[in-house]
Amino acid sequence: MSIYRSRTRTISLQSHLIMAFQRHRSWLLLLALACLLCLAATAAEAKRTGELTVFWGRNKDEGTLREACDTGLYNTVVISFSVFGHGKYWTDLSGHPLHGIGADIKHCQSKGIPVFLSIGGGGTHYSLPSSASPEAVANHLWNAYLGGGSGDVFRPFGDAAVDGVDFYVDHGAPDNYDELARRLDYFNSMYYHATAKHVRLTATPRCAFPDRRLERALETGLFERIHVRFYGDEEERCSYKNGGVDGVVEEWEKWTARYPGSQLYVGLAAAESGVPDGAPPPVEVYLKYLYYDLLPKVQKADNYGGIMIWDRFTDSRTGYSTAVKGWASCSYGGCV
């Protein structure tokens, strides 16, 4: 009899446990799902994501804009350059024919790759000398390349509209670039609903902080991205050639701290795939230095946006972006 009662109690206890589990099964499943989501969110938050941007238009032998977008390497392409000065405007694409670029812009955009137009560049004849200059240049950019269209303004790329304007100001006085940024942003409030095309602003300053030519423009807070050039500045300690990793990181931290509302990109010159052991670092950041020394430090910034490559011609010869692509989009902890 005692054995029978014991078995009865055991069966009863098991039944109660099964019923209790069934009653709370949905709640337990939801709790488990919530825990998994929390873990996923934590992992995503810890991961520094980034993109790859390239400048195109500095050598006619680099291939077409369409070909650059079809590589699958770049998240953004910047056409360089549109130049202005003394009431004149021209498009300097280093021998690229204008015919077909409009169709290429649309092709890139159809693939989800925004195309920007960079103004300024290495020439010495551009500036905004008067208070009227920003409005004149902004109106020209709007009607010639963006969402506008005036009958008396030639559109080099036809009816294709670039996604935004990049400020690459290397010469001349710093005057009025802040007002130019405001004028370009003004079109967003005036014509956004009519054109369904937002004017986006980026800048590509030299690495030494602050860049005196672009400082006032950047202080407007209108620039969504800043590509800091850690190359080409012979006189600057922050260029990789002169300052190495420490020089780059020292200035990088100043840029990221000063503009927390912008995405910051490390601007690098496309380089060869390697350098002989024992050789001193060249101007370019060779892959092994980038991978082991530089990226672990710059990717710590909350507003790290990715890597900017100068330029498509060199990159097409060296294959630099083929390796860099994966490193730009992951944290150092996820790369090694």
C-alpha contacts under 8 A as a table, 3 or more apart, distances in Angstrom:
res1	aa1	res2	aa2	distance
1	M	4	Y	5.07
1	M	5	R	6.29
2	S	5	R	5.12
2	S	6	S	6.11
3	I	6	S	5.08
3	I	7	R	6.25
4	Y	7	R	5.23
4	Y	8	T	6.16
5	R	8	T	4.93
5	R	9	R	6.15
6	S	9	R	5.16
6	S	10	T	6.23
7	R	10	T	5.00
7	R	11	I	6.14
8	T	11	I	5.19
8	T	12	S	6.09
9	R	12	S	5.01
9	R	13	L	6.08
10	T	13	L	5.10
10	T	14	Q	6.20
11	I	14	Q	5.12
11	I	15	S	6.17
12	S	15	S	5.07
12	S	16	H	6.27
13	L	16	H	5.13
13	L	17	L	6.25
14	Q	17	L	5.09
14	Q	18	I	6.16
15	S	18	I	5.15
15	S	19	M	6.13
16	H	19	M	5.13
16	H	20	A	6.02
17	L	20	A	5.03
17	L	21	F	6.10
18	I	21	F	5.13
18	I	22	Q	6.15
19	M	22	Q	5.09
19	M	23	R	6.14
20	A	23	R	5.12
20	A	24	H	6.27
21	F	24	H	5.18
21	F	25	R	5.49
22	Q	25	R	5.02
22	Q	26	S	7.86
23	R	26	S	7.46
24	H	27	W	5.19
24	H	28	L	6.14
25	R	28	L	5.07
25	R	29	L	6.12
26	S	29	L	5.13
26	S	30	L	6.21
27	W	30	L	5.14
27	W	31	L	6.19
28	L	31	L	5.01
28	L	32	A	6.16
29	L	32	A	5.10
29	L	33	L	6.14
30	L	33	L	5.05
30	L	34	A	6.08
31	L	34	A	5.08
31	L	35	C	6.26
32	A	35	C	5.14
32	A	36	L	6.34
33	L	36	L	5.10
33	L	37	L	6.22
34	A	37	L	5.09
34	A	38	C	6.17
35	C	38	C	5.08
35	C	39	L	6.27
36	L	39	L	5.13
36	L	40	A	6.18
37	L	40	A	5.01
37	L	41	A	6.03
38	C	41	A	5.09
38	C	42	T	6.13
39	L	42	T	5.13
39	L	43	A	6.23
40	A	43	A	5.12
40	A	44	A	6.15
41	A	44	A	5.06
41	A	45	E	5.99
42	T	45	E	5.08
42	T	46	A	6.21
43	A	46	A	5.22
43	A	47	K	6.37
44	A	47	K	5.17
45	E	48	R	7.63
47	K	330	C	6.55
47	K	331	S	5.37
47	K	334	G	7.84
48	R	299	Q	6.24
48	R	300	K	7.40
48	R	302	D	7.48
48	R	304	Y	7.13
48	R	329	S	7.19
48	R	330	C	5.77
48	R	331	S	4.86
49	T	304	Y	7.69
49	T	305	G	6.97
49	T	306	G	7.36
49	T	328	A	7.31
49	T	329	S	4.75
49	T	330	C	5.36
49	T	331	S	6.86
50	G	304	Y	6.90
50	G	305	G	4.78
50	G	306	G	3.96
50	G	307	I	7.30
50	G	328	A	5.16
50	G	329	S	4.15
50	G	330	C	6.76
51	E	74	Y	7.55
51	E	75	N	5.96
51	E	305	G	6.33
51	E	306	G	4.48
51	E	307	I	6.33
51	E	325	K	7.60
51	E	328	A	5.90
51	E	329	S	5.75
52	L	73	L	7.22
52	L	74	Y	5.16
52	L	75	N	5.42
52	L	76	T	6.76
52	L	306	G	5.84
52	L	307	I	5.09
52	L	308	M	5.85
52	L	309	I	7.30
52	L	325	K	6.44
52	L	328	A	6.69
53	T	74	Y	5.63
53	T	75	N	5.87
53	T	76	T	4.74
53	T	77	V	5.77
53	T	78	V	7.45
53	T	306	G	7.83
53	T	307	I	6.35
53	T	308	M	4.60
53	T	309	I	6.02
54	V	74	Y	6.64
54	V	76	T	6.60
54	V	77	V	5.15
54	V	78	V	6.20
54	V	308	M	5.71
54	V	309	I	4.72
54	V	310	W	6.16
54	V	311	D	5.97
54	V	312	R	6.14
55	F	58	R	7.89
55	F	77	V	5.93
55	F	78	V	4.72
55	F	79	I	6.07
55	F	80	S	6.64
55	F	308	M	7.93
55	F	309	I	6.64
55	F	310	W	5.73
55	F	311	D	5.00
55	F	312	R	5.93
56	W	59	N	7.98
56	W	62	E	7.97
56	W	65	L	7.13
56	W	77	V	6.66
56	W	78	V	5.92
56	W	79	I	5.08
56	W	80	S	6.13
56	W	311	D	6.29
56	W	312	R	5.30
56	W	313	F	7.52
57	G	60	K	7.05
57	G	62	E	7.89
57	G	79	I	5.68
57	G	80	S	5.21
57	G	81	F	7.27
57	G	92	D	7.97
57	G	93	L	4.81
57	G	94	S	6.38
57	G	96	H	7.09
57	G	312	R	7.84
58	R	80	S	6.72
58	R	93	L	5.99
58	R	94	S	5.34
58	R	311	D	7.51
58	R	312	R	7.99
58	R	313	F	7.32
59	N	62	E	5.67
59	N	93	L	7.43
59	N	94	S	5.43
59	N	95	G	7.07
59	N	96	H	7.53
59	N	313	F	6.20
60	K	63	G	6.77
60	K	93	L	7.67
60	K	94	S	5.99
60	K	95	G	5.33
60	K	96	H	5.04
61	D	313	F	6.92
62	E	312	R	6.28
62	E	313	F	4.28
62	E	314	T	7.84
62	E	316	S	6.75
63	G	67	E	6.30
63	G	68	A	7.16
63	G	313	F	7.78
64	T	67	E	5.16
64	T	68	A	6.48
64	T	101	I	7.94
64	T	104	D	7.90
65	L	68	A	5.11
65	L	69	C	6.43
65	L	101	I	6.91
65	L	104	D	5.90
65	L	105	I	7.30
65	L	108	C	7.99
66	R	69	C	5.21
66	R	70	D	6.14
66	R	104	D	4.86
66	R	105	I	7.34
66	R	107	H	6.67
66	R	108	C	6.44
67	E	70	D	4.98
67	E	71	T	6.46
68	A	71	T	5.57
68	A	72	G	7.97
68	A	74	Y	7.70
68	A	312	R	7.52
69	C	72	G	6.23
69	C	73	L	7.46
69	C	74	Y	6.58
69	C	77	V	7.62
69	C	108	C	5.70
69	C	113	I	7.24
70	D	73	L	8.00
70	D	108	C	7.88
71	T	74	Y	7.46
73	L	321	S	6.68
73	L	322	T	6.81
73	L	325	K	6.43
74	Y	77	V	6.84
74	Y	113	I	7.64
74	Y	325	K	7.95
75	N	112	G	7.96
75	N	113	I	5.52
75	N	114	P	7.43
76	T	113	I	5.34
76	T	114	P	5.28
76	T	115	V	6.12
76	T	116	F	7.79
77	V	113	I	7.23
77	V	114	P	6.63
77	V	115	V	5.06
77	V	116	F	6.41
78	V	115	V	5.72
78	V	116	F	4.62
78	V	117	L	5.63
78	V	118	S	6.36
78	V	166	D	7.66
79	I	93	L	8.00
79	I	115	V	7.14
79	I	116	F	6.03
79	I	117	L	4.80
79	I	118	S	5.92
80	S	92	D	7.06
80	S	93	L	6.38
80	S	117	L	6.22
80	S	118	S	5.05
80	S	119	I	7.05
80	S	121	G	7.46
81	F	91	T	6.13
81	F	92	D	5.29
81	F	93	L	6.33
81	F	117	L	6.78
81	F	118	S	5.16
81	F	119	I	5.36
81	F	120	G	6.36
81	F	121	G	6.22
82	S	89	Y	7.42
82	S	90	W	6.07
82	S	91	T	4.61
82	S	92	D	6.04
82	S	117	L	7.02
82	S	118	S	6.19
82	S	119	I	4.67
82	S	120	G	6.36
83	V	89	Y	5.81
83	V	90	W	5.45
83	V	91	T	6.12
83	V	92	D	6.88
83	V	119	I	5.83
83	V	120	G	5.34
83	V	121	G	7.51
83	V	126	Y	6.79
84	F	87	G	7.11
84	F	88	K	5.65
84	F	89	Y	4.48
84	F	90	W	6.54
84	F	120	G	7.38
84	F	125	H	7.69
84	F	126	Y	5.38
84	F	127	S	7.42
84	F	137	V	7.60
85	G	88	K	5.38
85	G	89	Y	6.69
85	G	125	H	6.01
85	G	126	Y	4.43
85	G	127	S	6.06
85	G	128	L	7.67
86	H	126	Y	7.60
91	T	156	P	7.75
92	D	95	G	7.84
93	L	96	H	5.41
93	L	97	P	7.94
97	P	100	G	7.72
97	P	101	I	7.88
98	L	101	I	5.70
98	L	102	G	7.95
98	L	156	P	6.46
98	L	157	F	6.77
99	H	102	G	7.41
99	H	157	F	7.59
100	G	103	A	5.36
100	G	104	D	6.28
100	G	157	F	7.77
101	I	104	D	4.86
101	I	105	I	6.11
101	I	157	F	5.94
102	G	105	I	5.12
102	G	106	K	6.50
102	G	156	P	7.94
102	G	157	F	4.28
102	G	158	G	5.82
102	G	159	D	7.08
102	G	160	A	5.08
102	G	161	A	7.97
103	A	106	K	5.20
103	A	107	H	6.18
103	A	157	F	7.99
103	A	160	A	7.13
104	D	107	H	4.88
104	D	108	C	6.17
105	I	108	C	5.23
105	I	109	Q	6.21
105	I	115	V	6.63
105	I	160	A	6.62
105	I	161	A	7.79
105	I	162	V	7.20
106	K	109	Q	5.06
106	K	110	S	6.07
106	K	160	A	6.39
107	H	110	S	5.12
107	H	111	K	6.61
108	C	111	K	5.23
108	C	112	G	6.67
108	C	113	I	5.24
108	C	114	P	6.92
108	C	115	V	7.29
109	Q	112	G	5.01
109	Q	113	I	4.92
109	Q	114	P	5.47
109	Q	115	V	7.02
110	S	113	I	7.25
114	P	162	V	7.65
114	P	163	D	5.93
115	V	162	V	5.50
115	V	163	D	5.51
115	V	164	G	7.22
116	F	162	V	5.55
116	F	163	D	5.42
116	F	164	G	4.84
116	F	165	V	5.48
116	F	166	D	6.48
117	L	162	V	6.62
117	L	163	D	7.96
117	L	164	G	6.39
117	L	165	V	4.95
117	L	166	D	5.86
118	S	121	G	7.71
118	S	165	V	5.71
118	S	166	D	4.26
118	S	167	F	5.86
118	S	168	Y	6.22
119	I	165	V	7.14
119	I	166	D	6.14
119	I	167	F	5.48
119	I	168	Y	5.78
119	I	169	V	7.32
120	G	123	G	7.11
120	G	126	Y	6.82
120	G	167	F	6.86
120	G	168	Y	5.26
120	G	169	V	5.13
120	G	170	D	7.00
121	G	168	Y	5.56
121	G	169	V	6.10
121	G	170	D	6.12
122	G	170	D	6.16
122	G	171	H	7.33
123	G	126	Y	7.21
123	G	170	D	7.94
123	G	171	H	7.28
124	T	171	H	5.72
124	T	172	G	6.96
125	H	171	H	8.00
125	H	172	G	7.73
126	Y	171	H	7.37
126	Y	172	G	6.71
127	S	171	H	7.79
127	S	172	G	5.62
127	S	173	A	6.57
127	S	175	D	7.97
128	L	131	S	7.75
128	L	133	S	5.22
128	L	134	P	6.46
128	L	173	A	7.78
128	L	175	D	6.38
128	L	176	N	6.01
128	L	177	Y	7.27
129	P	133	S	6.53
129	P	173	A	7.93
129	P	175	D	6.97
129	P	176	N	7.70
130	S	133	S	5.30
130	S	134	P	7.94
130	S	176	N	7.68
131	S	134	P	6.71
131	S	176	N	6.93
132	A	135	E	5.77
132	A	136	A	6.51
133	S	136	A	5.15
133	S	137	V	6.13
133	S	176	N	7.81
134	P	137	V	5.26
134	P	138	A	5.92
134	P	176	N	6.43
134	P	177	Y	7.13
134	P	179	E	6.06
134	P	180	L	4.52
134	P	183	R	7.03
135	E	138	A	5.11
135	E	139	N	6.01
135	E	180	L	6.74
135	E	183	R	6.32
136	A	139	N	5.25
136	A	140	H	6.23
137	V	140	H	5.05
137	V	141	L	6.18
137	V	180	L	7.48
138	A	141	L	5.16
138	A	142	W	6.06
138	A	180	L	6.28
138	A	183	R	6.07
138	A	184	L	5.67
139	N	142	W	5.07
139	N	143	N	6.13
140	H	143	N	5.28
140	H	144	A	5.75
140	H	153	V	7.45
141	L	144	A	5.22
141	L	145	Y	5.44
141	L	146	L	6.32
142	W	145	Y	5.84
142	W	146	L	4.59
142	W	147	G	6.09
142	W	148	G	5.17
142	W	149	G	7.39
142	W	184	L	7.63
143	N	146	L	6.13
143	N	147	G	6.81
143	N	148	G	4.28
143	N	149	G	4.33
143	N	150	S	5.69
143	N	153	V	6.45
143	N	155	R	7.37
144	A	148	G	7.23
144	A	149	G	6.58
144	A	150	S	7.97
144	A	153	V	6.08
144	A	154	F	5.95
144	A	155	R	4.40
144	A	156	P	6.92
145	Y	148	G	7.66
145	Y	155	R	6.22
145	Y	156	P	7.41
145	Y	157	F	7.05
145	Y	160	A	7.49
145	Y	161	A	5.48
145	Y	162	V	6.14
146	L	160	A	7.99
146	L	161	A	4.69
146	L	162	V	5.63
146	L	163	D	7.24
146	L	164	G	7.37
146	L	199	V	7.53
147	G	161	A	5.86
147	G	195	T	6.12
147	G	197	K	6.42
149	G	153	V	7.16
149	G	155	R	7.85
150	S	153	V	5.42
151	G	154	F	7.78
155	R	158	G	5.13
155	R	159	D	7.26
157	F	160	A	5.78
157	F	161	A	7.65
162	V	165	V	7.91
163	D	197	K	7.41
163	D	198	H	7.09
163	D	199	V	6.17
163	D	200	R	6.30
164	G	198	H	7.71
164	G	199	V	4.94
164	G	200	R	4.26
164	G	201	L	5.60
164	G	202	T	7.65
165	V	199	V	7.42
165	V	200	R	6.40
165	V	201	L	5.18
165	V	202	T	6.35
166	D	201	L	5.88
166	D	202	T	4.57
166	D	203	A	5.03
166	D	204	T	6.98
167	F	201	L	7.83
167	F	202	T	6.33
167	F	203	A	4.45
167	F	204	T	6.02
167	F	205	P	7.87
168	Y	203	A	6.18
168	Y	204	T	5.08
168	Y	205	P	6.42
169	V	172	G	7.94
169	V	204	T	7.74
169	V	205	P	7.16
169	V	213	R	6.71
169	V	214	L	7.13
170	D	205	P	7.98
170	D	213	R	7.57
171	H	213	R	7.94
172	G	213	R	7.88
173	A	213	R	6.55
174	P	177	Y	6.60
174	P	212	R	6.63
174	P	213	R	4.04
174	P	214	L	6.46
174	P	216	R	7.92
175	D	178	D	7.81
175	D	213	R	7.62
176	N	179	E	5.11
176	N	180	L	6.30
176	N	217	A	7.97
177	Y	180	L	4.85
177	Y	181	A	6.27
177	Y	214	L	6.94
177	Y	216	R	7.20
177	Y	217	A	5.37
178	D	181	A	5.20
178	D	182	R	6.44
178	D	214	L	7.82
178	D	216	R	5.48
178	D	217	A	3.61
178	D	218	L	7.22
178	D	219	E	7.79
178	D	220	T	6.62
179	E	182	R	4.98
179	E	183	R	6.09
179	E	217	A	7.32
180	L	183	R	5.04
180	L	184	L	6.23
181	A	184	L	5.24
181	A	185	D	6.17
181	A	201	L	7.62
181	A	217	A	6.50
181	A	220	T	7.82
181	A	222	L	7.12
182	R	185	D	5.04
182	R	186	Y	5.99
182	R	220	T	7.74
182	R	222	L	7.69
183	R	186	Y	4.96
183	R	187	F	7.04
184	L	187	F	5.69
184	L	188	N	7.65
184	L	199	V	7.03
185	D	188	N	5.48
185	D	189	S	7.48
185	D	199	V	6.52
185	D	200	R	7.77
185	D	222	L	7.50
186	Y	189	S	5.56
186	Y	190	M	6.40
187	F	190	M	4.92
187	F	191	Y	5.58
187	F	192	Y	6.95
187	F	199	V	7.28
188	N	191	Y	5.73
188	N	192	Y	4.82
188	N	197	K	8.00
188	N	198	H	5.87
188	N	199	V	6.21
189	S	192	Y	5.95
191	Y	194	A	5.19
191	Y	195	T	6.06
191	Y	196	A	7.95
192	Y	195	T	5.41
192	Y	196	A	5.25
192	Y	197	K	5.94
192	Y	198	H	6.12
193	H	196	A	5.26
193	H	197	K	7.98
200	R	223	F	7.52
200	R	224	E	7.22
201	L	222	L	6.74
201	L	223	F	4.88
201	L	224	E	6.11
201	L	225	R	7.24
202	T	223	F	5.07
202	T	224	E	5.91
202	T	225	R	4.83
202	T	226	I	5.72
202	T	227	H	7.69
203	A	218	L	7.97
203	A	223	F	6.88
203	A	225	R	6.59
203	A	226	I	4.91
203	A	227	H	6.15
204	T	226	I	5.84
204	T	227	H	4.60
204	T	228	V	5.74
204	T	229	R	6.69
205	P	211	D	6.11
205	P	214	L	6.87
205	P	226	I	7.46
205	P	227	H	6.70
205	P	228	V	5.46
205	P	229	R	6.20
206	R	209	F	7.88
206	R	211	D	6.13
206	R	228	V	5.99
206	R	229	R	4.99
206	R	230	F	7.08
206	R	233	D	7.46
207	C	210	P	7.98
207	C	211	D	7.34
207	C	228	V	5.41
207	C	229	R	5.15
207	C	230	F	5.42
207	C	231	Y	7.98
207	C	236	E	7.77
207	C	238	C	6.07
207	C	239	S	6.87
207	C	248	V	7.97
207	C	251	E	6.76
207	C	252	W	7.77
208	A	211	D	6.15
208	A	236	E	6.59
208	A	237	R	7.82
208	A	238	C	6.15
208	A	251	E	6.51
209	F	251	E	6.35
209	F	254	K	6.80
209	F	255	W	6.76
210	P	215	E	6.15
210	P	255	W	7.91
211	D	214	L	5.54
211	D	215	E	5.54
212	R	215	E	5.21
212	R	216	R	7.84
213	R	216	R	7.63
214	L	217	A	5.23
214	L	218	L	6.10
215	E	218	L	5.26
215	E	219	E	6.23
216	R	219	E	5.06
216	R	220	T	6.91
217	A	220	T	5.63
217	A	221	G	8.00
218	L	221	G	5.88
218	L	222	L	7.08
218	L	223	F	6.53
220	T	223	F	7.79
221	G	224	E	7.95
221	G	259	Y	7.98
221	G	261	G	7.44
221	G	262	S	7.93
223	F	226	I	7.05
223	F	262	S	6.49
224	E	261	G	7.39
224	E	262	S	4.84
224	E	263	Q	6.21
225	R	262	S	5.15
225	R	263	Q	4.63
225	R	264	L	5.89
225	R	265	Y	7.39
225	R	305	G	7.82
226	I	262	S	6.70
226	I	263	Q	6.26
226	I	264	L	4.99
226	I	265	Y	6.07
227	H	264	L	6.02
227	H	265	Y	4.54
227	H	266	V	6.08
227	H	267	G	5.64
227	H	307	I	7.94
227	H	308	M	6.34
228	V	252	W	7.93
228	V	264	L	7.23
228	V	265	Y	6.10
228	V	266	V	5.56
228	V	267	G	5.14
229	R	232	G	7.75
229	R	239	S	7.83
229	R	266	V	6.82
229	R	267	G	4.36
229	R	268	L	6.51
230	F	233	D	7.55
230	F	238	C	6.53
230	F	239	S	4.62
230	F	240	Y	6.02
230	F	248	V	6.76
230	F	266	V	7.11
230	F	267	G	5.54
230	F	268	L	5.91
231	Y	239	S	5.06
231	Y	240	Y	6.26
231	Y	241	K	7.44
231	Y	267	G	7.29
231	Y	268	L	6.10
231	Y	269	A	6.29
231	Y	283	V	7.04
231	Y	284	E	7.20
232	G	239	S	6.91
232	G	283	V	7.82
233	D	236	E	5.27
233	D	239	S	5.86
234	E	239	S	7.28
234	E	241	K	7.85
234	E	242	N	7.46
236	E	239	S	5.80
236	E	242	N	7.09
237	R	240	Y	7.82
237	R	242	N	5.13
237	R	243	G	4.87
237	R	247	G	6.21
238	C	242	N	6.71
238	C	243	G	5.20
238	C	244	G	7.63
238	C	247	G	4.64
238	C	248	V	4.99
238	C	250	E	7.66
238	C	251	E	6.36
239	S	242	N	5.58
239	S	243	G	5.83
239	S	244	G	7.22
239	S	247	G	7.06
239	S	248	V	6.43
240	Y	243	G	5.27
240	Y	244	G	4.50
240	Y	245	V	6.54
240	Y	247	G	7.00
240	Y	248	V	6.23
240	Y	283	V	6.36
240	Y	284	E	7.12
240	Y	285	V	6.87
241	K	244	G	6.03
241	K	281	P	7.13
241	K	282	P	6.19
241	K	283	V	4.55
241	K	284	E	7.23
242	N	247	G	7.65
243	G	246	D	6.28
243	G	247	G	4.07
243	G	248	V	6.47
244	G	247	G	5.45
244	G	248	V	6.40
245	V	248	V	5.15
245	V	249	V	6.09
245	V	293	D	6.79
245	V	294	L	5.85
246	D	249	V	5.21
246	D	250	E	6.03
247	G	250	E	5.25
247	G	251	E	6.58
248	V	251	E	5.57
248	V	252	W	5.98
249	V	252	W	4.82
249	V	253	E	6.09
249	V	294	L	7.65
249	V	297	K	6.99
249	V	298	V	6.61
250	E	253	E	5.64
250	E	254	K	6.90
251	E	254	K	5.14
251	E	255	W	6.46
252	W	255	W	5.17
252	W	256	T	6.20
252	W	298	V	7.11
253	E	256	T	5.21
253	E	257	A	5.98
253	E	298	V	7.88
253	E	301	A	7.80
254	K	257	A	5.30
254	K	258	R	6.11
255	W	258	R	5.29
255	W	259	Y	6.27
255	W	264	L	7.73
256	T	259	Y	5.53
256	T	260	P	5.98
256	T	264	L	6.50
256	T	301	A	6.74
256	T	303	N	6.62
256	T	304	Y	7.63
257	A	260	P	5.88
259	Y	262	S	5.62
260	P	263	Q	7.57
260	P	302	D	7.98
260	P	303	N	6.23
261	G	303	N	7.54
262	S	303	N	6.71
263	Q	303	N	5.03
263	Q	304	Y	5.87
263	Q	305	G	4.82
264	L	303	N	5.97
264	L	304	Y	5.07
264	L	305	G	5.03
264	L	306	G	7.08
265	Y	304	Y	6.35
265	Y	305	G	5.16
265	Y	306	G	4.84
265	Y	307	I	5.03
265	Y	308	M	5.95
266	V	298	V	7.99
266	V	306	G	6.47
266	V	307	I	4.77
266	V	308	M	5.83
267	G	307	I	5.94
267	G	308	M	4.48
267	G	309	I	6.03
267	G	310	W	7.28
268	L	284	E	7.13
268	L	285	V	7.01
268	L	307	I	7.20
268	L	308	M	6.11
268	L	309	I	5.28
268	L	310	W	6.13
269	A	284	E	5.66
269	A	285	V	7.31
269	A	309	I	5.76
269	A	310	W	4.66
269	A	311	D	6.72
270	A	284	E	6.87
270	A	309	I	5.98
270	A	310	W	5.80
270	A	311	D	6.43
270	A	314	T	5.87
270	A	315	D	5.22
270	A	318	T	7.23
270	A	320	Y	5.69
270	A	321	S	7.56
271	A	284	E	5.49
271	A	285	V	6.74
271	A	286	Y	6.07
271	A	287	L	7.90
271	A	314	T	7.40
271	A	315	D	7.29
271	A	318	T	6.33
271	A	320	Y	6.00
272	E	275	V	7.58
272	E	286	Y	6.69
272	E	287	L	7.98
272	E	318	T	5.24
272	E	319	G	7.68
272	E	320	Y	6.69
273	S	286	Y	6.66
273	S	287	L	6.18
273	S	318	T	6.58
273	S	319	G	7.34
273	S	320	Y	6.41
274	G	286	Y	5.90
274	G	287	L	6.27
274	G	288	K	7.22
275	V	279	A	6.75
275	V	286	Y	6.96
276	P	279	A	5.65
281	P	284	E	7.65
281	P	285	V	7.48
281	P	286	Y	7.60
282	P	285	V	7.21
282	P	286	Y	7.82
285	V	289	Y	6.31
285	V	290	L	5.99
286	Y	289	Y	5.57
286	Y	290	L	6.21
287	L	290	L	5.04
287	L	291	Y	6.00
287	L	320	Y	7.86
287	L	323	A	7.90
287	L	324	V	7.81
288	K	291	Y	5.12
288	K	292	Y	6.01
288	K	293	D	7.89
289	Y	292	Y	5.46
289	Y	293	D	5.27
289	Y	294	L	6.51
290	L	293	D	5.73
290	L	294	L	4.90
290	L	295	L	5.90
291	Y	294	L	6.51
291	Y	295	L	5.98
291	Y	296	P	7.62
291	Y	327	W	7.45
292	Y	295	L	7.03
292	Y	296	P	7.00
293	D	296	P	6.35
293	D	297	K	7.29
294	L	297	K	5.63
294	L	298	V	6.43
295	L	298	V	5.22
295	L	299	Q	5.73
295	L	327	W	7.97
295	L	332	Y	6.73
296	P	299	Q	5.74
296	P	300	K	6.99
296	P	331	S	7.40
296	P	332	Y	5.05
297	K	300	K	5.75
298	V	301	A	6.15
298	V	304	Y	7.14
299	Q	302	D	7.76
299	Q	304	Y	5.80
299	Q	331	S	6.39
299	Q	332	Y	7.27
300	K	304	Y	7.41
301	A	304	Y	5.23
306	G	328	A	5.35
306	G	329	S	6.91
307	I	328	A	6.07
309	I	312	R	7.44
309	I	315	D	7.73
309	I	321	S	7.73
310	W	314	T	7.56
310	W	315	D	7.64
311	D	314	T	5.72
311	D	315	D	6.10
312	R	315	D	4.94
312	R	316	S	5.90
313	F	316	S	5.28
313	F	317	R	6.65
314	T	317	R	5.19
314	T	318	T	6.24
315	D	318	T	5.20
315	D	319	G	5.41
315	D	320	Y	5.53
315	D	321	S	6.55
316	S	319	G	5.71
316	S	320	Y	7.91
319	G	322	T	5.44
319	G	323	A	7.43
320	Y	323	A	5.92
320	Y	324	V	6.31
321	S	324	V	4.65
321	S	325	K	5.43
322	T	325	K	5.72
322	T	326	G	7.93
323	A	326	G	6.45
323	A	327	W	7.28
324	V	327	W	5.18
324	V	328	A	6.05
325	K	328	A	5.45
325	K	329	S	6.81
326	G	329	S	5.55
326	G	330	C	6.76
327	W	330	C	5.59
327	W	331	S	7.53
327	W	332	Y	7.72
327	W	335	C	6.43
328	A	331	S	7.94
330	C	334	G	5.96
330	C	335	C	6.40
331	S	334	G	5.22
331	S	335	C	6.37
332	Y	335	C	4.99
332	Y	336	V	6.64
333	G	336	V	6.11
